[in-house]
Amino acid sequence: MTNLLDSTAAPEGFRAGFVSLVGRPNAGKSTLTNALVGEKVAITSSKPQTTRHTIRGIVHRDAFQLVLVDTPGLHRPRTLLGQRLNDLVNETLGEVDAVGFCIPADEKIGPGDRFIAGQLALLNRKPVVALVTKTDKVKPDAVAEQLLAVTALGDEVLGPENQGTGFAAVVPVSAVKGHQVEDVAGVLADQLPASPPLYPDGELTDEPEVTMVAELVREAALEGVRDELPHSVAVVVEEMNPREGRPESKPLLDIYANVFVERDSQKAIIIGRGGSRLKAIGSAARTSIEKLLGTPVYLDLRVKVAKEWQRDPKQLGRLGF
């Protein structure tokens, strides 16, 4: 990954680079990304495997600039979509300067964490910082116990027997409470090379606006639905243009988007009785989009069925995967 600015001289001691946050699904990666950036650049949900794109959140500080690449959760794939998401993660990991490995404080280390640690051991000694997330969900003694277990995992998988030195650091953090978020930023920055800033000051993400809008619609659609639905929802923005004939003082952005599901029964869940659920989705998404873009929005949502799209290469291509 290359420097995106023309600047040739960094402030003395300045560091900048790319850091990938990895972890199994629902480990708190997106919430931590948003907390570090200070704005919402990645969608969050209580449902696992919410993230499907590598969102770059840019963290600006006086002494460093972190470019966070928030990946989908690494997992043992059951569908073609799952395999493509894993491929996306592995491709991303090969290009970053350091890795933040998110492990929740409220769940014991399991096979999924060991699987990811094994993948990270293949990265040719790239620095890996273990981030024990969701510390607000457990008592201090449980956090301490998890810190010891995570340190032991690093020594086992990334230690001397594997030509490594374990995790570069182990840091507890609560993104929801804002506890030790700045400590995480500083420790990750310590792993970066000396470099001028890679992005202009004030820029928070390089994700295209149309992708962000689609993600915000999907986030709204995932709120409060049954467990089987999240993996089956995809959103494609078909059109996003300023309304013609509006005065400059009263702009309006017209957005037309399709919400795709795999079965008619899922379509009924999204629409709700008398269209009530779709209306609520549209209202929540519109509020988030207006905050993101800073302009009033007219949002038109249509729900369509793309049968078994997670397993169909052609359908995956049409839906942006």
Salt bridges, closest charged atoms under 4 A:
GLU107 OE1 - ARG24 NH1 2.84
ASP113 OD1 - ARG24 NE 2.84
GLU145 OE2 - LYS108 NZ 3.80
GLU156 OE1 - ARG114 NH1 3.16
GLU182 OE2 - ARG61 NH2 2.60
ASP201 OD1 - HIS60 ND1 3.73
ASP206 OD2 - ARG56 NH1 2.88
GLU215 OE2 - HIS53 NE2 4.00
GLU215 OE2 - ARG218 NH2 3.39
GLU219 OE1 - LYS40 NZ 2.73
ASP254 OD2 - ARG243 NE 2.61
ASP300 OD1 - ARG302 NE 2.91
GLU308 OE1 - ARG311 NH1 3.62
